[in-house]
C-alpha cells in the first residue's frame, strides 16, 4: 500500500485534502482565481465547476506534477448565434457537464487500473520475474515508466528494493456534439508517464469516430496541438450550416392602399382647398402593384454531413379585385379597365364609376376622375368636376366648371350665375339651364334655357315641359326645336345654325386663355426682380408661347372646316312661337324677327332665311 500511495503521489501530487508547504488545494485554487480572475458566474456560456467535480479533481492532481492551465469550459464562439440560443445553451451545458464528468472519471479509473496492473510488488515475484514482460511481473512493461529507486526500507517487509512507476497514458481527446449535431467541440486531457502529447492525428481520429466530417475548422486542428492551453480547455472545431429558409413572396404597391388628402399649392404659394385629390384615377393597363415570388432557400448541413432541407417561402397574397388582372408571368397586377382605384381592405379594385354620396364642396374638393361620376347631391359654386365618362348629378349644378367625356345629366337643373362653364363629349340633359356657357359635341336637351351661351354640334331641343329659350345665343350644328323662342319684352335671343359650334367654343376659350396669360406676363415683367418674378415668369412665358401656337393652328383648322360646312342642308329652327327681337342665323345669313310668328319654322333657301 505504501508503494501505491507513493506512485499516486508522484503522478498526481499530494492527496486531496493533504496540506502542503503552499497550503491546501482549496487555498491554491482560490489564490489562482484571485490572481487570474475567477470565472464569471454571469457568463451564461460557461460551465460552472465545483471542487468535487471529476474534472476539477483530475486537473488538480495533474497540475501538481506539471504547469497546466485552469479548466476553461465555455460553449462560445459560434459564427451563427442561433445555433446556441439561450434555451439551447442551458440544455447543452447540462449535457456537456455529464459528458465531462463521465470522461474525467473514466480517465482517473483507467490510470488507477493500469497502475495496479503495472506496479512491481518485489519478493519472489520480483526475483523470479517472468520473461513475458507483463506489467508487475518484473519485466519492462510498455505502459509503465520507471522513475527512481526507492530509499532503503521503503518497501514491504522482506523486500530489498522497490521501483516506483507512472502509468503511461497518451493524451486523450473528448468530442462533444450538441444534440442537434450542429456544433462539435473537443476537450483534451494531458498525457502521463511519457505518453504522447496531443497531435492533429488524435483530433482527426476522434472526430472521425464521432462521425464529424463537415464544417471542420482546419486551422483549429492545426493550431490546437501547439496551443499552450490545449489541455482542460473546450474548443470549437466544427460548425454546421443552418438551412437558409426561403423568403416569402411579397407585394410592392405602386398605388398607396390608403387615401391621403394632399393640399395643392397655387403659384402664389397659397393652399388651394378645392384641390384635395381624394379621387385616384387609373387607366387600363396601369400598374397597381408588383408581385415578388418566394425563394426556395438553400439546404444546410450538420457536422455529421446530414442535409437539412430548407423551408420554401410562401407565395404572396395577390390583392386582385374587380377589374384588375395579373400579367402572364404573374409578377404584375394591372388595371383591366379605366376608372377609380380603391383598396377595400383586402384587394385593389377598379371602379368604373365614382360615387359621391353628398355634395361636391370643400368636403370633397374638385373631382378629376377617369370614368363615370355620379354625384348624389349638388355641385356647389366655384368647384370643378372633370370626368372621362358620364357625369350624373342628382341635385343642382351651381356656378361651377364641368368637363365630361360623355354625357352630362342633371336631374334638377343648372343655375350658373354667369359662372358655370360646361362642356361635354356627347350631350347635355338638364331640367333647366340658366346663365351658363355650354358646349356639347352632340345634343342639348332641356325644358327651358335662359340667358345661356351654348355651342352644340347636334340639335338643341327644348320641347318638353315649358319648352322655352329666352335670351343668350344658341348655336346648333343641325337644328333647334322649342315651344317658345324669345320673350314678349322683345329681348334679343339669337339662334345660330350651321358649322361646328364646339370648335368655335374651343377657339374662343383658347383666345381668352392667351389673353389672360398675356396680361399676367405683362404684369410680371413690370414687377421688380425678386424670387416670385424669377419663379413665375419663365413658366408663364412657356405657357403663352405654347397657347399662341395652338391658337394659330386652331384658326387654320377652323378656316378649313368652315369651307366644308358651307352649303349645309337640313338646318332649321322649329318652334310654336317666336317673339319679335329673335335673331336667326343660318350658315352666316342673318334675319331678325320684327313681329311675333306662330308657328315658326325657319330655313335657308337660295341664300335667304324663309319662315314657313
C-alpha positions in Angstrom: 0.0 0.0 0.0 2.9 2.3 0.8 4.2 1.8 -2.8 0.8 2.6 -4.3 0.5 5.8 -2.3 4.0 6.8 -3.4 3.2 6.3 -7.1 -0.1 8.2 -6.9 1.7 11.0 -5.0 4.4 11.2 -7.7 1.9 11.0 -10.6 -0.9 13.2 -9.3 0.8 15.1 -6.5 -0.4 15.2 -2.8 -3.6 13.5 -1.7 -6.8 15.5 -1.8 -7.1 17.5 1.4 -3.3 16.9 2.3 -1.5 20.0 3.5 1.5 21.2 1.5 4.0 24.0 2.0 1.9 26.3 -0.1 -1.3 25.4 1.7 -4.3 23.2 1.0 -5.5 22.6 -2.6 -8.6 24.8 -2.0 -6.4 27.6 -0.9 -4.2 27.2 -4.0 -7.2 27.3 -6.3 -8.7 30.3 -4.6 -5.3 32.0 -4.8 -5.0 31.3 -8.6 -8.6 32.6 -9.2 -7.8 35.8 -7.4 -4.6 36.2 -9.5 -6.0 35.2 -12.8 -9.6 36.2 -12.3 -12.3 33.9 -11.1 -14.8 32.5 -13.7 -17.7 34.9 -14.1 -20.9 33.5 -12.7 -22.7 35.8 -15.0 -21.4 34.2 -18.2 -24.2 32.0 -19.5 -21.9 30.1 -21.8 -19.5 28.9 -19.0 -19.9 25.6 -17.4 -19.8 26.1 -13.6 -17.3 23.7 -12.0 -17.2 22.6 -8.3 -14.1 21.4 -6.5 -15.5 17.9 -6.1 -16.3 17.6 -9.9 -14.3 14.8 -11.6 -12.7 17.4 -14.0 -11.5 19.6 -11.2 -10.1 16.7 -9.2 -8.3 15.4 -12.4 -6.9 18.8 -13.1 -5.9 19.3 -9.5 -3.9 16.1 -9.4 -2.3 16.6 -12.8 -1.4 20.2 -12.1 0.6 19.2 -9.1 3.1 17.5 -11.4 3.2 20.0 -14.3 2.1 23.5 -15.0 -1.4 23.3 -16.5 -3.9 26.0 -17.3 -7.1 26.2 -15.2 -10.1 24.4 -16.8 -12.0 26.7 -19.2 -15.2 25.1 -20.4 -17.3 27.6 -22.4 -19.8 27.0 -25.2 -18.9 30.2 -27.1 -17.5 31.4 -30.3 -20.0 30.0 -32.8 -20.3 32.0 -36.0 -24.1 31.6 -36.1 -25.6 32.7 -32.8 -28.9 31.0 -33.5 -27.1 27.6 -33.2 -26.8 28.2 -29.4 -29.8 30.3 -28.2 -30.3 30.9 -24.5 -32.7 28.0 -24.3 -30.4 25.6 -26.2 -27.3 26.8 -24.3 -28.7 26.0 -20.9 -29.6 22.5 -22.0 -26.4 21.8 -23.8 -24.3 22.9 -20.8 -26.1 20.2 -18.8 -25.3 17.6 -21.4 -21.7 18.8 -21.6 -21.3 18.6 -17.8 -22.5 15.0 -17.8 -20.1 14.2 -20.7 -17.1 15.7 -18.9 -17.9 14.1 -15.6 -18.1 10.7 -17.2 -14.9 11.0 -19.3 -12.8 12.6 -16.5 -13.8 9.9 -14.0 -13.1 7.2 -16.6 -9.6 8.8 -17.2 -8.8 8.6 -13.5 -10.1 5.0 -13.2 -8.1 3.9 -16.2 -4.9 5.3 -14.7 -5.6 3.6 -11.4 -6.3 0.2 -13.0 -3.1 0.4 -15.1 -1.1 1.3 -12.0 -2.4 -1.7 -10.1 -1.5 -3.9 -13.0 1.9 -2.4 -13.7 3.3 -1.7 -10.2 6.0 -4.3 -9.1 5.5 -5.9 -5.7 9.1 -7.2 -5.0 9.8 -10.5 -3.1 9.6 -13.7 -5.0 7.8 -12.3 -7.9 10.5 -9.7 -8.5 13.3 -12.2 -8.2 11.7 -14.8 -10.3 10.3 -12.4 -12.8 8.8 -13.7 -16.0 10.3 -13.1 -19.4 6.9 -12.2 -21.0 7.3 -8.7 -19.7 3.8 -8.4 -18.3 3.2 -5.4 -16.1 4.0 -6.1 -12.4 5.9 -9.3 -13.2 9.4 -7.9 -13.1 9.7 -7.3 -16.9 9.9 -3.9 -18.7 6.3 -3.1 -19.3 5.3 -0.7 -22.2 2.6 1.0 -20.1 4.8 2.0 -17.2 7.7 4.3 -16.7 10.5 3.8 -14.1 11.1 7.0 -12.0 13.8 6.2 -9.4 14.9 3.6 -6.8 13.0 3.9 -3.6 15.1 4.5 -0.4 16.1 1.5 1.6 13.5 0.2 3.9 10.8 1.9 2.0 9.1 -1.3 0.7 7.2 -4.0 2.5 9.0 -6.3 4.9 11.1 -8.9 3.1 11.7 -6.6 0.1 15.2 -5.3 -0.6 14.3 -2.6 -3.2 11.2 -1.2 -4.9 10.6 0.6 -8.3 8.0 3.4 -8.5 6.2 3.6 -11.8 3.8 6.1 -13.5 1.1 4.6 -15.9 1.9 5.5 -19.5 -1.1 7.3 -21.0 -1.3 9.3 -24.2 -3.2 12.5 -24.4 -7.0 11.9 -24.7 -9.4 13.7 -26.9 -13.1 14.0 -25.9 -15.5 15.1 -28.6 -18.8 16.7 -27.6 -21.6 17.1 -30.1 -24.6 19.3 -29.4 -27.9 17.4 -29.6 -28.8 18.9 -33.0 -25.4 17.9 -34.4 -24.7 21.5 -35.5 -21.5 22.0 -33.5 -18.6 19.8 -32.5 -16.2 20.6 -29.6 -13.1 18.9 -28.3 -11.6 18.7 -24.8 -8.1 17.2 -24.4 -6.7 15.5 -21.2 -2.9 15.7 -20.8 -0.7 12.6 -21.2 1.3 10.9 -18.3 4.2 8.6 -17.9 5.9 9.7 -21.1 2.7 9.3 -23.2 2.2 11.1 -26.5 1.3 14.7 -26.4 -1.8 15.9 -28.3 -1.4 15.6 -32.1 -3.5 16.6 -35.0 -4.0 12.9 -35.9 -5.6 12.3 -32.4 -8.0 15.1 -33.1 -8.9 13.8 -36.6 -9.3 10.2 -35.3 -11.6 11.4 -32.5 -13.7 13.4 -34.9 -13.9 10.6 -37.4 -15.0 8.1 -34.7 -17.8 10.5 -33.8 -18.9 11.0 -37.5 -17.8 14.6 -37.8 -16.9 15.3 -41.4 -18.5 18.6 -42.3 -17.6 22.2 -41.4 -14.3 21.2 -39.7 -12.1 24.1 -38.8 -8.8 23.0 -40.3 -7.0 26.0 -38.7 -8.1 24.9 -35.3 -6.9 21.3 -35.8 -3.6 22.6 -37.0 -3.0 25.1 -34.2 -4.5 23.3 -31.2 -1.6 20.9 -30.6 0.8 23.8 -30.2 -1.6 25.9 -28.0 -0.2 26.4 -24.5 -3.7 26.0 -23.2 -4.6 22.9 -25.2 -5.5 20.8 -22.1 -8.6 21.2 -20.0 -10.0 23.7 -22.4 -13.0 23.3 -24.6 -12.5 24.2 -28.3 -15.0 24.6 -31.1 -13.7 22.6 -34.1 -16.7 22.1 -36.4 -19.8 24.1 -37.1 -22.7 23.0 -39.4 -24.7 25.3 -41.7 -28.3 26.1 -40.8 -30.6 25.9 -43.8 -31.3 29.3 -45.4 -35.1 29.2 -45.5 -36.8 30.6 -48.5 -38.2 34.1 -48.2 -41.9 34.7 -48.5 -43.2 36.4 -51.6 -44.4 40.0 -51.1 -46.2 42.8 -52.8 -44.7 46.1 -53.8 -47.6 48.6 -54.2 -47.4 51.2 -56.9 -50.5 52.8 -55.6 -51.0 53.6 -51.9 -53.6 51.5 -50.1 -54.9 54.4 -48.0 -56.3 57.7 -49.3 -54.2 60.7 -48.5 -55.5 64.1 -48.9 -52.8 66.3 -50.3 -53.5 70.0 -50.5 -52.3 71.6 -53.7 -50.5 75.0 -53.7 -51.3 77.8 -56.0 -48.5 79.6 -57.9 -48.6 82.3 -55.3 -47.8 79.9 -52.6 -51.3 79.7 -51.2 -53.2 76.4 -50.3 -55.9 75.5 -52.8 -58.5 74.0 -50.6 -60.6 72.9 -53.6 -57.8 70.5 -54.8 -58.0 67.8 -52.2 -57.0 65.0 -54.6 -59.3 62.4 -52.9 -60.1 60.5 -56.1 -57.4 58.3 -57.5 -57.9 57.7 -61.2 -56.2 54.9 -63.2 -56.1 53.9 -66.8 -56.4 50.5 -68.3 -53.1 48.7 -68.3 -51.6 50.9 -65.5 -49.5 49.1 -62.9 -51.2 48.6 -59.5 -48.6 46.5 -57.7 -45.7 44.1 -58.3 -45.7 40.6 -57.1 -42.3 39.3 -55.9 -42.1 35.5 -56.0 -40.9 33.5 -52.9 -37.5 31.9 -52.9 -36.8 28.2 -52.4 -33.9 28.7 -49.9 -30.7 26.8 -49.5 -30.1 23.5 -47.7 -28.0 23.3 -44.6 -25.9 20.5 -43.1 -25.0 19.1 -39.6 -21.4 18.5 -38.7 -22.0 14.8 -39.4 -22.9 15.6 -43.0 -26.7 15.2 -42.7 -28.6 17.5 -45.1 -31.1 19.9 -43.6 -33.7 20.8 -46.1 -34.9 24.5 -46.1 -38.5 25.7 -45.9 -39.7 27.2 -49.1 -41.1 30.7 -48.9 -44.8 31.2 -49.1 -46.4 32.8 -52.1 -47.6 36.4 -51.6 -51.3 37.0 -51.3 -52.2 38.9 -54.5 -54.7 41.7 -53.8 -56.6 41.0 -57.0 -60.1 42.5 -57.1 -62.7 43.6 -59.6 -61.5 45.0 -62.9 -57.8 44.0 -62.2 -55.7 41.4 -63.9 -52.4 39.6 -63.5 -49.7 39.7 -66.1 -48.9 36.4 -67.8 -45.8 35.8 -65.7 -47.8 36.6 -62.5 -45.4 39.4 -61.5 -47.6 42.4 -62.0 -51.2 43.4 -61.1 -52.7 45.8 -63.6 -55.9 47.7 -64.2 -58.2 45.9 -66.6 -60.4 49.0 -67.1 -60.1 52.7 -66.7 -61.7 54.1 -63.6 -61.1 54.8 -59.9 -58.7 52.6 -58.0 -59.6 51.7 -54.4 -58.3 49.3 -51.8 -61.2 47.7 -49.9 -59.1 46.3 -47.1 -58.3 43.0 -48.9 -58.0 43.7 -52.6 -57.5 46.5 -55.1 -60.5 47.1 -57.3 -61.1 49.5 -60.2 -64.5 51.2 -60.2 -65.6 52.5 -63.5 -68.0 54.9 -61.7 -67.2 57.3 -58.9 -69.9 57.7 -56.3 -70.1 61.0 -54.4 -72.7 60.5 -51.7 -73.2 64.2 -50.9 -72.4 67.5 -52.5 -69.2 68.4 -54.3 -67.9 71.1 -51.9 -65.0 71.6 -49.5 -65.5 68.1 -48.1 -64.6 66.5 -51.4 -62.7 69.3 -53.3 -62.5 69.3 -57.0 -63.2 66.0 -58.8 -61.0 64.6 -61.5 -61.8 61.1 -62.5 -61.1 58.7 -65.3 -64.5 57.2 -65.7 -68.1 57.9 -64.8 -69.1 60.2 -61.9 -72.4 60.0 -60.0 -73.0 62.9 -57.6 -75.9 62.3 -55.2 -76.1 65.9 -54.1 -75.3 69.3 -55.7 -72.2 70.7 -57.3 -71.5 73.9 -55.4 -70.3 77.1 -56.9 -66.6 77.5 -57.6 -65.7 73.8 -57.8 -64.7 71.6 -60.8 -65.8 68.2 -61.9 -63.9 66.5 -64.6 -64.6 63.0 -65.8 -63.6 61.0 -68.8 -67.0 59.3 -68.8 -70.5 60.4 -67.9 -71.4 62.9 -65.1 -74.7 62.4 -63.4 -75.9 65.0 -60.8 -79.0 64.2 -58.7 -79.2 67.8 -57.4 -78.4 71.2 -58.7 -75.4 72.5 -60.6 -74.3 75.9 -59.5 -71.7 78.3 -60.9 -69.0 75.6 -61.4 -66.9 74.1 -64.1 -67.8 70.7 -65.6 -66.0 68.7 -68.2 -67.4 65.3 -69.2 -66.0 63.0 -71.8 -69.5 61.5 -72.2 -72.9 62.9 -71.2 -73.9 65.3 -68.5 -77.2 64.5 -66.8 -78.6 66.9 -64.2 -81.8 65.8 -62.6 -82.9 69.2 -61.3 -81.1 71.9 -63.3 -78.2 74.2 -63.8 -78.2 77.6 -62.2 -74.9 79.1 -63.5 -75.0 82.6 -62.0 -72.9 83.6 -65.1 -70.1 81.5 -63.7 -70.9 78.0 -64.9 -68.8 76.6 -67.8 -69.9 73.2 -69.0 -68.5 71.1 -71.8 -69.2 67.5 -72.8 -68.0 65.0 -75.3 -71.6 64.0 -76.0 -74.9 65.5 -74.9 -76.2 67.6 -72.0 -79.5 66.7 -70.3 -80.9 69.1 -67.7 -84.4 70.1 -66.5 -83.5 73.8 -66.8 -80.3 75.8 -67.6 -79.7 79.4 -66.6 -76.9 81.9 -67.1 -74.3 79.3 -68.2 -71.8 78.7 -71.0 -72.5 75.3 -72.6 -70.6 73.2 -75.1 -71.8 69.8 -76.3 -70.3 67.7 -79.1 -73.8 66.2 -79.7 -77.1 67.4 -78.4 -78.6 69.7 -75.8 -81.9 68.6 -74.3 -83.7 70.6 -71.6 -87.1 72.1 -70.6 -86.0 75.7 -70.9 -82.8 77.7 -71.4 -82.5 81.3 -70.0 -79.6 83.6 -70.9 -77.1 80.9 -71.9 -74.3 81.0 -74.4 -74.4 77.5 -75.9 -72.4 75.6 -78.5 -73.9 72.4 -79.7 -72.8 70.4 -82.8 -76.1 68.5 -83.0 -79.6 69.6 -82.0 -80.9 71.8 -79.3 -84.3 70.5 -78.1 -86.4 72.5 -75.6 -89.8 71.0 -76.4 -90.7 69.2 -73.1 -92.2 71.0 -70.1 -92.3 74.7 -70.7 -90.0 74.4 -73.7 -88.7 78.0 -73.6 -85.5 79.5 -75.0 -85.0 83.1 -73.7 -82.0 85.4 -74.2 -78.4 84.5 -74.9 -77.1 82.8 -78.0 -77.9 79.3 -79.0 -75.6 77.8 -81.6 -76.5 74.4 -83.1 -74.9 72.4 -85.8 -78.2 71.0 -87.2 -81.4 72.3 -85.7 -83.2 74.0 -82.8 -86.6 72.9 -81.5 -88.6 74.7 -78.8 -92.1 75.6 -77.8 -91.2 79.3 -77.4 -88.2 81.3 -78.6 -87.7 84.8 -77.2 -90.0 86.9 -75.0 -92.7 89.4 -75.2 -90.3 92.1 -73.9 -88.6 91.6 -77.3 -85.2 91.0 -75.7 -82.6 89.6 -78.2 -82.4 85.9 -78.4 -80.0 84.6 -81.1 -80.4 81.2 -82.8 -77.4 80.3 -84.9 -77.4 77.2 -87.1 -74.6 75.5 -89.1 -70.9 74.9 -88.8 -69.2 73.2 -85.8 -70.0 75.3 -82.8 -67.9 73.2 -80.4 -64.8 74.1 -82.4 -65.8 77.8 -82.1 -66.1 77.4 -78.4 -62.6 75.8 -78.1 -61.2 78.6 -80.2 -62.8 81.3 -78.2 -61.7 79.6 -74.9 -58.1 79.4 -76.2 -58.3 83.1 -77.2 -59.4 84.0 -73.7 -56.6 81.9 -72.2 -54.0 83.6 -74.4 -55.3 87.0 -73.4 -55.2 86.1 -69.7 -51.6 84.7 -70.0 -50.5 87.8 -71.9 -51.9 90.1 -69.2 -50.2 88.0 -66.5 -46.9 88.0 -68.4 -47.0 91.8 -68.8 -47.7 92.2 -65.1 -44.8 90.0 -64.1 -42.4 91.9 -66.5 -43.3 95.2 -64.8 -42.6 93.8 -61.3 -39.1 94.4 -59.8 -36.7 91.5 -59.8 -37.4 89.0 -57.0 -38.0 85.3 -56.2 -41.6 85.4 -57.2 -40.8 87.0 -60.6 -37.9 84.7 -61.3 -40.0 81.6 -60.5 -43.2 82.6 -62.3 -42.0 84.5 -65.4 -40.4 81.5 -67.2 -43.4 79.3 -66.6 -45.9 81.9 -67.9 -43.7 82.7 -70.9 -43.6 79.0 -71.8 -47.4 78.6 -71.5 -48.1 81.7 -73.5 -45.8 80.5 -76.3 -47.5 77.1 -76.5 -51.0 78.5 -76.4 -50.2 81.0 -79.2 -49.0 78.2 -81.4 -52.1 76.2 -80.6 -54.3 79.2 -81.4 -52.7 79.7 -84.8 -53.2 76.1 -85.7 -56.7 76.2 -84.4 -57.5 79.2 -86.6 -56.2 77.4 -89.7 -58.3 74.3 -88.9 -61.5 76.5 -88.4 -61.0 78.2 -91.7 -60.5 74.8 -93.4 -63.5 73.3 -91.7 -65.6 76.4 -92.3 -65.2 75.9 -96.1 -66.5 72.4 -95.7 -69.6 73.4 -93.8 -70.8 75.9 -96.3 -74.0 74.8 -98.0 -75.1 72.5 -95.2 -78.7 71.3 -95.7 -81.4 70.5 -93.3 -80.7 73.4 -90.9 -83.8 74.7 -89.3 -85.4 76.4 -86.4 -88.8 75.0 -85.4 -91.0 76.4 -82.6 -94.6 77.1 -81.7 -94.0 80.8 -81.1 -91.1 83.1 -82.0 -91.3 86.5 -80.5 -90.1 89.7 -82.0 -86.5 90.5 -81.4 -85.4 86.9 -82.1 -82.3 86.8 -84.4 -81.9 83.8 -86.7 -78.5 83.0 -88.3 -78.2 80.1 -90.8 -74.8 79.5 -92.4 -73.9 83.1 -91.8 -77.2 84.6 -93.2 -79.0 86.8 -90.6 -82.7 87.5 -90.1 -84.3 89.3 -87.2 -88.0 88.9 -86.5 -89.9 92.2 -86.4 -93.0 90.6 -85.1 -94.3 87.5 -83.3 -94.6 84.4 -85.5 -96.9 81.4 -84.7 -95.9 78.7 -85.6 -92.4 79.4 -86.9 -90.1 77.2 -89.0 -87.0 79.0 -90.3 -84.9 77.5 -93.1 -82.3 78.7 -95.6 -83.5 78.8 -99.2 -81.5 80.3 -102.1 -79.3 82.4 -99.7 -82.3 83.7 -97.8 -83.9 82.7 -94.5 -87.6 81.9 -95.0 -90.3 81.4 -92.5 -92.6 78.6 -93.5 
